[in-house]
């Protein structure tokens, strides 16, 4: 692990070292989160679930949707991807630090309901 000490300005600003900036693929935004007693700064996620678009469309077409109805269902399904993935990541982080029980495949993808 490489560590670099950075200064914090009077306006609470820091400069990400160039090597880390390039290595991690930062652009114009970053996400900050607190994990335990650490501040985690990472490149902002910019995808909106588009990587699942083909699977969503195939599923909806398979269910018989077309035209405007297909478009409405697609937008609704696509808007649910990022929150679901973020929830899965949050739960995985809790499991990693033993704050939560593990989740099974069925729990995550719709088998059994949590009790």
Short mmCIF file of the C-alpha atoms (twelve columns), coordinates in Angstrom:
data_MODEL
# 
_entry.id   MODEL 
# 
loop_
_atom_site.group_PDB 
_atom_site.id 
_atom_site.type_symbol 
_atom_site.label_atom_id 
_atom_site.label_alt_id 
_atom_site.label_comp_id 
_atom_site.label_asym_id 
_atom_site.label_seq_id 
_atom_site.Cartn_x 
_atom_site.Cartn_y 
_atom_site.Cartn_z 
_atom_site.pdbx_PDB_model_num 
ATOM 1   C CA . UNK A 1   0.000   0.000   0.000   1 
ATOM 2   C CA . UNK A 2   1.364   3.393   -0.944  1 
ATOM 3   C CA . UNK A 3   0.673   6.321   1.390   1 
ATOM 4   C CA . UNK A 4   1.178   10.022  0.697   1 
ATOM 5   C CA . UNK A 5   0.539   12.762  3.250   1 
ATOM 6   C CA . UNK A 6   -1.467  15.716  1.854   1 
ATOM 7   C CA . UNK A 7   -2.229  19.152  3.276   1 
ATOM 8   C CA . UNK A 8   -5.717  20.383  4.080   1 
ATOM 9   C CA . UNK A 9   -6.368  24.045  3.214   1 
ATOM 10  C CA . UNK A 10  -8.272  26.504  5.402   1 
ATOM 11  C CA . UNK A 11  -11.274 25.781  3.154   1 
ATOM 12  C CA . UNK A 12  -10.969 22.016  3.952   1 
ATOM 13  C CA . UNK A 13  -9.648  21.273  0.451   1 
ATOM 14  C CA . UNK A 14  -7.052  18.657  -0.453  1 
ATOM 15  C CA . UNK A 15  -5.149  17.916  -3.645  1 
ATOM 16  C CA . UNK A 16  -5.138  14.315  -4.807  1 
ATOM 17  C CA . UNK A 17  -1.563  13.379  -5.716  1 
ATOM 18  C CA . UNK A 18  -1.165  13.085  -9.512  1 
ATOM 19  C CA . UNK A 19  -0.030  9.470   -9.333  1 
ATOM 20  C CA . UNK A 20  -3.175  8.426   -7.417  1 
ATOM 21  C CA . UNK A 21  -5.400  10.636  -9.577  1 
ATOM 22  C CA . UNK A 22  -4.250  8.896   -12.758 1 
ATOM 23  C CA . UNK A 23  -3.957  5.389   -11.263 1 
ATOM 24  C CA . UNK A 24  -7.550  5.421   -9.989  1 
ATOM 25  C CA . UNK A 25  -9.098  7.191   -12.988 1 
ATOM 26  C CA . UNK A 26  -10.412 10.351  -11.322 1 
ATOM 27  C CA . UNK A 27  -12.138 12.892  -13.558 1 
ATOM 28  C CA . UNK A 28  -14.062 15.923  -12.268 1 
ATOM 29  C CA . UNK A 29  -15.922 14.402  -9.305  1 
ATOM 30  C CA . UNK A 30  -15.113 12.199  -6.336  1 
ATOM 31  C CA . UNK A 31  -17.216 10.284  -3.836  1 
ATOM 32  C CA . UNK A 32  -16.376 10.572  -0.133  1 
ATOM 33  C CA . UNK A 33  -17.554 8.202   2.572   1 
ATOM 34  C CA . UNK A 34  -16.701 7.451   6.162   1 
ATOM 35  C CA . UNK A 35  -15.701 3.866   6.941   1 
ATOM 36  C CA . UNK A 36  -14.944 3.368   10.605  1 
ATOM 37  C CA . UNK A 37  -12.468 6.124   11.435  1 
ATOM 38  C CA . UNK A 38  -11.331 6.579   7.823   1 
ATOM 39  C CA . UNK A 39  -12.392 8.943   5.045   1 
ATOM 40  C CA . UNK A 40  -12.511 7.092   1.742   1 
ATOM 41  C CA . UNK A 41  -12.219 9.170   -1.438  1 
ATOM 42  C CA . UNK A 42  -12.738 7.452   -4.777  1 
ATOM 43  C CA . UNK A 43  -13.642 8.401   -8.354  1 
ATOM 44  C CA . UNK A 44  -17.350 9.194   -8.697  1 
ATOM 45  C CA . UNK A 45  -19.370 6.428   -10.276 1 
ATOM 46  C CA . UNK A 46  -20.855 7.630   -13.516 1 
ATOM 47  C CA . UNK A 47  -22.612 4.565   -14.854 1 
ATOM 48  C CA . UNK A 48  -26.374 4.478   -14.527 1 
ATOM 49  C CA . UNK A 49  -27.003 0.811   -14.973 1 
ATOM 50  C CA . UNK A 50  -26.509 0.999   -18.741 1 
ATOM 51  C CA . UNK A 51  -24.391 -2.127  -18.561 1 
ATOM 52  C CA . UNK A 52  -27.594 -4.060  -17.867 1 
ATOM 53  C CA . UNK A 53  -29.643 -2.424  -20.631 1 
ATOM 54  C CA . UNK A 54  -29.496 -5.365  -23.022 1 
ATOM 55  C CA . UNK A 55  -30.588 -7.841  -20.339 1 
ATOM 56  C CA . UNK A 56  -33.411 -5.553  -19.176 1 
ATOM 57  C CA . UNK A 57  -34.691 -5.063  -22.717 1 
ATOM 58  C CA . UNK A 58  -34.514 -8.773  -23.516 1 
ATOM 59  C CA . UNK A 59  -36.475 -9.593  -20.356 1 
ATOM 60  C CA . UNK A 60  -39.136 -6.948  -21.042 1 
ATOM 61  C CA . UNK A 61  -39.514 -7.944  -24.700 1 
ATOM 62  C CA . UNK A 62  -39.807 -11.548 -23.532 1 
ATOM 63  C CA . UNK A 63  -42.680 -10.439 -21.310 1 
ATOM 64  C CA . UNK A 64  -44.420 -8.998  -24.385 1 
ATOM 65  C CA . UNK A 65  -43.832 -5.262  -23.907 1 
ATOM 66  C CA . UNK A 66  -43.316 -3.001  -26.915 1 
ATOM 67  C CA . UNK A 67  -43.546 0.639   -27.905 1 
ATOM 68  C CA . UNK A 68  -44.194 3.201   -25.176 1 
ATOM 69  C CA . UNK A 69  -45.067 0.505   -22.664 1 
ATOM 70  C CA . UNK A 70  -41.626 -1.074  -23.232 1 
ATOM 71  C CA . UNK A 71  -39.962 2.321   -22.782 1 
ATOM 72  C CA . UNK A 72  -41.799 3.012   -19.511 1 
ATOM 73  C CA . UNK A 73  -40.947 -0.399  -18.040 1 
ATOM 74  C CA . UNK A 74  -37.329 -0.089  -19.221 1 
ATOM 75  C CA . UNK A 75  -36.864 3.310   -17.546 1 
ATOM 76  C CA . UNK A 76  -38.383 2.002   -14.319 1 
ATOM 77  C CA . UNK A 77  -36.199 -1.139  -14.288 1 
ATOM 78  C CA . UNK A 78  -33.041 0.784   -15.162 1 
ATOM 79  C CA . UNK A 79  -33.631 3.344   -12.400 1 
ATOM 80  C CA . UNK A 80  -33.721 0.523   -9.832  1 
ATOM 81  C CA . UNK A 81  -30.307 -0.922  -10.677 1 
ATOM 82  C CA . UNK A 82  -27.970 1.593   -9.069  1 
ATOM 83  C CA . UNK A 83  -29.838 1.766   -5.721  1 
ATOM 84  C CA . UNK A 84  -29.925 -2.045  -5.592  1 
ATOM 85  C CA . UNK A 85  -26.204 -2.344  -6.328  1 
ATOM 86  C CA . UNK A 86  -25.360 0.384   -3.797  1 
ATOM 87  C CA . UNK A 87  -27.427 -1.453  -1.176  1 
ATOM 88  C CA . UNK A 88  -25.584 -4.693  -1.966  1 
ATOM 89  C CA . UNK A 89  -22.213 -2.937  -1.627  1 
ATOM 90  C CA . UNK A 90  -23.231 -1.321  1.657   1 
ATOM 91  C CA . UNK A 91  -24.378 -4.681  3.025   1 
ATOM 92  C CA . UNK A 92  -21.161 -6.358  1.835   1 
ATOM 93  C CA . UNK A 93  -19.122 -3.699  3.633   1 
ATOM 94  C CA . UNK A 94  -21.092 -4.351  6.840   1 
ATOM 95  C CA . UNK A 95  -20.526 -8.089  6.487   1 
ATOM 96  C CA . UNK A 96  -16.807 -7.445  5.929   1 
ATOM 97  C CA . UNK A 97  -16.543 -5.680  9.299   1 
ATOM 98  C CA . UNK A 98  -18.899 -8.154  11.021  1 
ATOM 99  C CA . UNK A 99  -21.750 -5.662  11.512  1 
ATOM 100 C CA . UNK A 100 -24.279 -7.819  9.701   1 
ATOM 101 C CA . UNK A 101 -25.085 -11.399 8.839   1 
ATOM 102 C CA . UNK A 102 -24.189 -12.623 5.378   1 
ATOM 103 C CA . UNK A 103 -26.687 -12.505 2.515   1 
ATOM 104 C CA . UNK A 104 -27.355 -15.575 0.411   1 
ATOM 105 C CA . UNK A 105 -27.840 -15.587 -3.340  1 
ATOM 106 C CA . UNK A 106 -31.586 -16.021 -2.791  1 
ATOM 107 C CA . UNK A 107 -31.665 -13.049 -0.385  1 
ATOM 108 C CA . UNK A 108 -30.007 -10.790 -2.955  1 
ATOM 109 C CA . UNK A 109 -31.735 -12.000 -6.097  1 
ATOM 110 C CA . UNK A 110 -35.249 -12.648 -4.923  1 
ATOM 111 C CA . UNK A 111 -35.513 -16.131 -3.534  1 
ATOM 112 C CA . UNK A 112 -36.394 -16.212 0.137   1 
ATOM 113 C CA . UNK A 113 -37.442 -13.075 1.971   1 
ATOM 114 C CA . UNK A 114 -35.415 -11.797 4.924   1 
ATOM 115 C CA . UNK A 115 -36.959 -12.424 8.311   1 
# 
